Amino acid sequence: MMSYGGESMAVVRPLKNPDVMPGPFQVCRLDEAKAAGQAEIVQGFFGGGTVVAMVGMPGASKSALAIDLGLHISAAAPWFDLKVAGGPVVYFAPEAPASVLTRANAARSLKFEDRRLPFYLCQETPELGGDSTSVPDSERMVATIRRVESDEGVKVKMAVVDTLASCMGNGDENSDGMIRLVTAAKYIASTVGCAVLLVHHPSKADKTGLRGHGSLSAACDTVLMISNDEKSGIRKATLVKSRDTATDLQLCYSLESVTLPEPDSFGDVRTTVVVKPLRLSATKPRPSGARQQELLAELERRHRAGETGWSEAGIKETGRDMGIRPQSVRDALKSLIRAGYLDGQPDHLSLKFPPDDGTK
């Protein structure tokens, strides 16, 4: 041991082969660096190669929302008015495969008129948290996704694990089992390039947290927390964590009862539920700067009047017409773009979260 500043520290071990020196890590100067970036799958929520958690209490409609999301991705159809990059979805449903199949077919018939969709269902259980099963089952999931990609001729956009708890194997979700599962999810996402959606439960002690070992919360790039107002029947999926997007965005919806075409084994009518979007609500805080708030409010007013897009030059002119100093307009505009209130190219910017109507 050696002493440094009154504290002991271990001596660094010498290289086993001092004649072979390791090369340096690659570095790049900031002004020359380019972020790799991952293509968005659902605008403002998540992209490829990410791990996403959809969290809610039992009966909160986690599976219904995950199925609805998967169907919209496979149909390349906007989800809650959010743009979607369409492609195949593989849904691993070991917990309740029959229910997933029934709900998915009902929603497909209602929303997509029985179109052929690249929505694949797996009823087997990938034991991603098991001590001897995590690695081989991770590889089996990758192989399954690759097979779907080969059959469809395009990349899979999302793999769903419903539920996380059903895929723990002999692992403990409060210790090494969860660490193995998280490692497996990240491996699958990075290897295939798709998003891995984990359907999970909240912490018993903290309803805003994720149940199990803290490695899950740390590993997730996006977390959607589902809540249910029993009186109104309105459900909300709130974005509580996002690495690249402002949080507190909400998706509001209800569950619509649908009669199935075939009766049960007793000849009685069967029903299931599908997601019915109510509106896309932007509950994120208003910009902190006074000039940003003024400029955003004016753009929202113009949007209600029928204008849907503006150039940067046009917005700057708008700010000057409002009496805002040119430099303050430029700063406010940059801040609104950086914070995600404005989206698009310099020649055509639009409100990412436009007001619903003229009453707000």
C-alpha positions as CSV (number, residue, x, y, z in Angstrom):
1,M,0.0,0.0,0.0
2,M,1.1,3.6,-0.5
3,S,0.0,6.7,1.3
4,Y,-1.5,9.8,-0.4
5,G,-2.8,12.8,1.5
6,G,-2.9,10.7,4.7
7,E,-5.0,7.9,3.1
8,S,-3.9,4.5,2.0
9,M,-4.4,3.4,-1.5
10,A,-3.5,0.3,-3.5
11,V,-0.5,0.3,-5.8
12,V,-1.5,-0.1,-9.4
13,R,-0.5,-3.5,-10.8
14,P,2.1,-3.5,-13.6
15,L,1.2,-4.8,-17.0
16,K,1.6,-8.6,-17.4
17,N,3.5,-7.9,-20.6
18,P,5.2,-4.5,-20.4
19,D,6.5,-4.8,-24.0
20,V,3.0,-4.7,-25.3
21,M,1.5,-1.3,-24.4
22,P,-2.3,-0.8,-25.0
23,G,-3.3,1.8,-27.4
24,P,-5.1,5.0,-26.4
25,F,-8.9,5.4,-26.3
26,Q,-10.4,7.2,-29.3
27,V,-11.2,10.9,-28.8
28,C,-12.7,13.6,-31.0
29,R,-12.7,17.3,-30.6
30,L,-16.1,18.7,-29.7
31,D,-16.6,20.9,-32.8
32,E,-15.7,17.9,-35.0
33,A,-17.8,15.3,-33.1
34,K,-21.1,14.0,-34.5
35,A,-23.6,12.3,-32.3
36,A,-24.6,8.9,-33.6
37,G,-28.3,9.5,-32.7
38,Q,-31.0,6.8,-32.9
39,A,-34.0,7.1,-35.2
40,E,-37.2,7.8,-33.3
41,I,-39.8,5.1,-33.3
42,V,-42.5,7.1,-31.5
43,Q,-41.9,10.8,-31.8
44,G,-40.9,12.4,-28.5
45,F,-41.0,9.1,-26.6
46,F,-38.4,6.6,-27.7
47,G,-36.2,5.4,-30.5
48,G,-34.3,2.3,-31.6
49,G,-31.8,0.6,-29.3
50,T,-33.6,1.8,-26.1
51,V,-35.1,0.1,-23.1
52,V,-38.6,1.4,-22.2
53,A,-40.7,0.6,-19.1
54,M,-44.5,0.8,-19.1
55,V,-45.5,0.7,-15.5
56,G,-48.8,0.5,-13.7
57,M,-50.7,-1.3,-10.9
58,P,-52.6,-4.5,-11.6
59,G,-55.7,-3.6,-13.7
60,A,-54.2,-0.3,-14.8
61,S,-54.4,-1.4,-18.5
62,K,-50.7,-1.8,-19.1
63,S,-51.1,-4.7,-21.5
64,A,-54.0,-2.9,-23.3
65,L,-51.8,0.1,-23.9
66,A,-48.7,-2.0,-24.9
67,I,-50.8,-3.9,-27.4
68,D,-52.3,-0.7,-28.8
69,L,-48.8,0.8,-29.2
70,G,-47.5,-2.4,-30.9
71,L,-50.4,-2.4,-33.3
72,H,-49.9,1.2,-34.3
73,I,-46.2,0.7,-34.9
74,S,-46.8,-2.4,-36.9
75,A,-49.5,-0.5,-38.9
76,A,-47.2,2.5,-39.3
77,A,-50.1,4.6,-38.0
78,P,-49.9,7.7,-35.7
79,W,-50.3,6.8,-32.0
80,F,-52.1,9.5,-30.0
81,D,-51.3,11.9,-32.9
82,L,-47.6,11.1,-32.5
83,K,-45.7,10.2,-35.6
84,V,-44.6,6.6,-35.7
85,A,-41.9,4.8,-37.7
86,G,-43.7,1.7,-38.7
87,G,-42.3,-1.8,-38.7
88,P,-42.7,-5.3,-37.2
89,V,-43.3,-5.9,-33.5
90,V,-42.6,-9.0,-31.6
91,Y,-44.8,-9.4,-28.5
92,F,-43.5,-11.9,-25.8
93,A,-46.6,-12.6,-23.7
94,P,-45.8,-15.5,-21.3
95,E,-48.1,-14.2,-18.6
96,A,-51.5,-14.1,-20.5
97,P,-51.0,-15.0,-24.1
98,A,-54.7,-15.8,-24.8
99,S,-55.7,-12.4,-23.4
100,V,-53.1,-10.6,-25.5
101,L,-54.2,-12.5,-28.6
102,T,-57.9,-11.6,-28.0
103,R,-57.3,-8.0,-27.3
104,A,-54.9,-7.6,-30.3
105,N,-57.3,-9.1,-32.7
106,A,-60.2,-7.0,-31.4
107,A,-58.2,-3.8,-31.7
108,R,-56.9,-4.7,-35.1
109,S,-60.4,-5.4,-36.4
110,L,-61.7,-2.1,-34.9
111,K,-58.9,0.2,-35.9
112,F,-57.2,-1.4,-38.9
113,E,-60.1,-3.3,-40.5
114,D,-58.4,-6.7,-40.3
115,R,-55.4,-5.6,-42.2
116,R,-52.4,-7.9,-42.2
117,L,-50.0,-6.4,-39.7
118,P,-46.5,-7.6,-38.9
119,F,-47.4,-8.1,-35.2
120,Y,-46.0,-11.3,-33.9
121,L,-46.9,-13.1,-30.7
122,C,-44.7,-15.4,-28.8
123,Q,-46.3,-17.5,-26.0
124,E,-43.1,-19.0,-24.6
125,T,-41.3,-17.6,-21.6
126,P,-37.8,-16.1,-22.0
127,E,-36.3,-16.4,-18.5
128,L,-34.2,-13.4,-18.7
129,G,-33.6,-13.2,-15.0
130,G,-32.5,-16.8,-14.4
131,D,-28.9,-17.5,-13.5
132,S,-28.5,-20.2,-16.1
133,T,-31.2,-19.1,-18.6
134,S,-30.6,-15.3,-19.0
135,V,-27.8,-15.6,-21.6
136,P,-29.3,-18.4,-23.8
137,D,-32.8,-16.9,-23.7
138,S,-31.4,-13.5,-24.6
139,E,-29.9,-15.1,-27.7
140,R,-33.1,-16.9,-28.4
141,M,-35.0,-13.6,-28.3
142,V,-32.4,-12.1,-30.7
143,A,-32.8,-15.1,-33.0
144,T,-36.6,-14.8,-32.9
145,I,-36.4,-11.1,-33.9
146,R,-33.9,-11.9,-36.6
147,R,-36.2,-14.5,-38.0
148,V,-39.1,-12.1,-38.1
149,E,-36.9,-9.5,-39.8
150,S,-35.9,-12.2,-42.4
151,D,-39.6,-13.1,-43.0
152,E,-40.7,-9.5,-43.3
153,G,-37.7,-8.1,-45.1
154,V,-37.5,-5.1,-42.7
155,K,-36.1,-4.3,-39.2
156,V,-38.2,-5.1,-36.2
157,K,-39.0,-1.8,-34.4
158,M,-40.1,-3.1,-31.0
159,A,-40.0,-6.2,-28.8
160,V,-42.4,-6.3,-25.9
161,V,-41.9,-8.3,-22.7
162,D,-45.2,-8.7,-20.9
163,T,-44.7,-8.9,-18.0
164,L,-41.2,-8.4,-16.6
165,A,-42.0,-10.4,-13.5
166,S,-43.1,-13.4,-15.6
167,C,-39.6,-13.5,-17.2
168,M,-37.5,-13.5,-14.0
169,G,-36.9,-17.3,-14.1
170,N,-35.3,-18.3,-10.8
171,G,-33.9,-14.8,-10.3
172,D,-34.8,-12.4,-7.6
173,E,-36.1,-9.1,-8.9
174,N,-34.7,-7.3,-5.9
175,S,-31.1,-8.5,-6.6
176,D,-29.1,-10.4,-9.2
177,G,-32.1,-11.5,-11.1
178,M,-33.1,-8.0,-12.0
179,I,-29.5,-7.1,-12.9
180,R,-29.4,-10.1,-15.3
181,L,-32.8,-9.1,-16.8
182,V,-31.7,-5.5,-17.3
183,T,-28.4,-6.6,-18.9
184,A,-30.3,-8.9,-21.2
185,A,-32.8,-6.2,-22.2
186,K,-30.0,-3.7,-23.0
187,Y,-28.1,-6.4,-24.9
188,I,-31.2,-7.2,-27.1
189,A,-31.9,-3.6,-27.8
190,S,-28.3,-2.7,-28.7
191,T,-27.8,-5.9,-30.7
192,V,-30.9,-5.7,-32.8
193,G,-31.4,-2.0,-32.8
194,C,-35.1,-2.2,-31.7
195,A,-36.8,-0.8,-28.6
196,V,-37.4,-3.3,-25.8
197,L,-40.6,-2.5,-23.9
198,L,-40.9,-4.0,-20.4
199,V,-44.4,-4.1,-18.9
200,H,-43.9,-3.8,-15.2
201,H,-45.4,-2.9,-11.8
202,P,-44.6,0.1,-9.6
203,S,-42.9,-0.1,-6.3
204,K,-45.1,-1.0,-3.4
205,A,-43.4,1.6,-1.2
206,D,-43.2,4.3,-3.9
207,K,-46.0,4.3,-6.5
208,T,-44.0,6.6,-8.7
209,G,-41.0,4.2,-8.7
210,L,-40.3,0.8,-10.4
211,R,-40.6,-2.4,-8.4
212,G,-37.4,-4.3,-7.8
213,H,-33.7,-3.6,-7.9
214,G,-32.7,0.0,-8.8
215,S,-30.7,-1.2,-11.8
216,L,-34.0,-1.3,-13.8
217,S,-34.8,2.4,-13.2
218,A,-31.3,3.4,-14.1
219,A,-31.2,1.3,-17.2
220,C,-34.5,2.5,-18.7
221,D,-34.2,5.3,-21.3
222,T,-38.0,5.9,-21.1
223,V,-40.5,5.3,-18.4
224,L,-44.3,5.6,-18.9
225,M,-46.3,5.5,-15.7
226,I,-50.0,4.6,-16.0
227,S,-52.6,5.9,-13.6
228,N,-56.4,5.4,-13.5
229,D,-59.1,7.7,-12.3
230,E,-61.8,5.2,-11.2
231,K,-64.6,7.8,-11.1
232,S,-64.1,9.2,-14.6
233,G,-62.6,6.1,-16.2
234,I,-59.8,8.3,-17.7
235,R,-56.4,6.7,-17.8
236,K,-53.2,8.6,-18.1
237,A,-49.8,7.4,-19.3
238,T,-47.3,10.0,-18.1
239,L,-43.8,10.2,-19.4
240,V,-41.9,10.3,-16.1
241,K,-38.4,9.6,-17.5
242,S,-36.8,10.3,-20.8
243,R,-33.1,10.8,-21.6
244,D,-33.7,13.1,-24.6
245,T,-37.2,14.5,-24.3
246,A,-39.0,16.8,-21.8
247,T,-41.0,14.8,-19.3
248,D,-44.5,15.2,-17.9
249,L,-46.2,14.7,-21.3
250,Q,-49.4,12.7,-20.9
251,L,-51.5,10.4,-23.1
252,C,-55.1,10.3,-22.0
253,Y,-57.4,7.5,-22.9
254,S,-60.3,5.2,-21.8
255,L,-61.0,1.5,-22.4
256,E,-63.8,0.8,-24.8
257,S,-65.7,-2.5,-24.5
258,V,-65.9,-4.5,-27.7
259,T,-68.1,-7.5,-28.5
260,L,-66.2,-10.4,-29.9
261,P,-67.6,-12.2,-33.0
262,E,-67.5,-15.7,-31.4
263,P,-69.4,-16.6,-28.2
264,D,-67.8,-18.4,-25.3
265,S,-68.1,-22.2,-24.8
266,F,-71.5,-21.7,-23.1
267,G,-72.8,-19.7,-26.1
268,D,-72.8,-16.4,-24.3
269,V,-71.4,-13.1,-25.7
270,R,-67.8,-12.4,-25.1
271,T,-66.3,-9.0,-24.7
272,T,-62.8,-7.4,-24.4
273,V,-61.4,-3.9,-24.2
274,V,-59.4,-1.7,-26.5
275,V,-57.7,1.6,-26.0
276,K,-59.7,4.7,-27.0
277,P,-57.5,7.8,-27.2
278,L,-59.1,10.9,-25.7
279,R,-56.6,13.6,-26.5
280,L,-52.9,14.3,-26.4
281,S,-52.3,16.5,-23.4
282,A,-49.2,18.6,-23.0
283,T,-48.9,19.2,-19.3
284,K,-45.2,20.1,-19.3
285,P,-44.4,23.3,-17.5
286,R,-44.5,26.5,-19.5
287,P,-41.1,28.0,-20.5
288,S,-39.3,29.7,-17.6
289,G,-38.3,32.8,-19.5
290,A,-40.8,35.7,-19.8
291,R,-39.9,36.3,-23.5
292,Q,-40.2,32.6,-24.3
293,Q,-43.7,32.5,-22.7
294,E,-44.8,35.6,-24.6
295,L,-43.5,34.2,-27.9
296,L,-45.0,30.8,-27.4
297,A,-48.4,32.2,-26.4
298,E,-48.5,34.3,-29.6
299,L,-47.6,31.3,-31.7
300,E,-50.3,29.3,-30.0
301,R,-52.8,32.1,-30.7
302,R,-51.8,32.0,-34.4
303,H,-52.1,28.3,-34.5
304,R,-55.7,28.5,-33.3
305,A,-56.3,31.1,-36.0
306,G,-55.2,28.5,-38.7
307,E,-51.4,29.0,-39.0
308,T,-49.6,25.7,-38.6
309,G,-46.0,26.6,-39.3
310,W,-43.5,29.4,-39.6
311,S,-39.9,30.0,-40.6
312,E,-37.3,31.2,-38.1
313,A,-37.3,34.5,-39.9
314,G,-41.1,34.8,-39.6
315,I,-41.0,34.0,-35.9
316,K,-38.3,36.6,-35.3
317,E,-40.4,39.2,-37.2
318,T,-43.4,38.2,-35.0
319,G,-41.3,38.8,-31.9
320,R,-40.2,42.2,-33.1
321,D,-43.8,43.2,-33.9
322,M,-44.6,42.3,-30.3
323,G,-42.0,44.8,-29.2
324,I,-39.4,42.3,-28.1
325,R,-35.8,43.3,-28.7
326,P,-34.1,41.5,-31.7
327,Q,-31.5,39.7,-29.5
328,S,-34.2,38.7,-27.0
329,V,-36.3,37.2,-29.8
330,R,-33.3,35.2,-31.1
331,D,-32.6,33.9,-27.6
332,A,-36.2,33.0,-27.0
333,L,-36.5,31.2,-30.3
334,K,-33.4,29.2,-29.7
335,S,-34.6,28.2,-26.2
336,L,-38.1,27.1,-27.5
337,I,-36.4,24.9,-30.1
338,R,-33.9,23.5,-27.7
339,A,-36.6,22.7,-25.1
340,G,-38.8,20.9,-27.6
341,Y,-41.7,23.4,-28.0
342,L,-40.9,24.0,-31.6
343,D,-40.1,21.2,-34.1
344,G,-38.9,21.1,-37.7
345,Q,-36.5,22.8,-40.0
346,P,-35.5,26.5,-40.1
347,D,-37.7,27.1,-43.0
348,H,-40.7,25.4,-41.4
349,L,-41.2,25.2,-37.6
350,S,-44.4,24.0,-36.0
351,L,-45.6,23.6,-32.4
352,K,-44.7,20.1,-31.2
353,F,-47.6,20.3,-28.7
354,P,-50.2,22.5,-30.3
355,P,-53.2,23.7,-28.3
356,D,-56.3,21.5,-28.6
357,D,-58.8,24.3,-29.5
358,G,-59.4,28.0,-29.2
359,T,-60.7,27.8,-25.7
360,K,-57.3,27.5,-24.0
